[in-house]
Amino acid sequence: MKRNDFATYIVYLGMIAIALLVGFLVVRPILSNWSSDYGLLTVILSVLGGAILNSVLLELGHLLGAKAGHYNVYGWTVLGLSFKKDANGKTKVGFSNFEGLTGETKMAPKDIEKATSSGVILLPLVLFLVEVVGGMVMIAFSDRMVNRDAMADAVWMKVVAVVVMAVGGMIFLYNYFPAHLDSVTDGYRMVLLSKPINKEAYNRHLLNEYCSTMGLPVPPIPTYDDVTDYTAAVNMDKVYQCLAAGKYGDAILIVQKTLDTEERVSETTANEAMAMKLSLVLLTTRRDGGLTYYEENVENPQRKYLATLPDAPALRSYLLVAGVLEGSETETNYALERAPKIMKNVPESRKVIEEKLLGLTLQRIKTLHPTWKLVNVEEKKEEKAAE
């Protein structure tokens, strides 16, 4: 079991434990002494309301912290509801995917050296503590009203307060756990950003992403030899810059810096680097050389990762393994069926490059197997858009 998987399981077990303990030791006794017929309904609505409230508080904390930390916020998403600014500063409201448990705040530093993410990390916790104080006040008020028989139905306030705080505890346990889970947590950011090199790299990566998204000139991107998750992210920005210029060899050398220090980065970062290098090696070398590299450097856990098709580099790697190395038309079409959804989730700053690389990947497969009947990715895109 990988370290990220273990940490994720621990956190989810902790969240389940909170739910069970609060449910059986606190909520159940309250309901047993409450004569209302709406006890279960109150719990269900409180869970839903608690999830929404705590998600909003978490992302509101990120938003306020970003503004306090001298960042420009150009995208704010909570539970899929998105507010995004375009290059002209106009805000568009819609629904979009997000990277995180509850939402995502897109921001860019006004100054790489002066912008600080401390508020982004800590303000959500402050808002949760305010929620806890408010919940305790509601519980005290409910008990007082019930004891005085002035308002017996005030029990519902106690149920709502307890459930909402419990849901918040589950969400914030996840968010402040100091490890990279199935998404990046504030707790993990807190650990990484304690190093000065990570503070600079974090802000530089945010600025690169903003400029690419808005179609602005990207500042010169350095290449870091001291590799962490954040310096690796900046290095990957440099990789895409090299790929846009057709410098595949330079891109591979930069990715290798992450692979050489795999033990110092998260499993997610290591897998992304592995998939990127594999896709480029298979695209730019002869089949025999690519097969040798694949057999000697890509182990079974990494092959299983590729089979999940989590992102565009993994998609390209899987297509090249299936189409070039293994000669499997079925597996190639399996990946192509999923290509539109994967490409839709590619960040705007990298979409043009990824579409170009996917085209080159398909071109190589078609050249080797001109008789294959491959899924038309463009038609699949249109079908998805029409659904």
Order of alpha helices (4+ residues) and beta strands (2+ residues): alpha-alpha-alpha-beta-beta-beta-beta-alpha-alpha-alpha-alpha-alpha-alpha-alpha-alpha-alpha-alpha-alpha-alpha-alpha
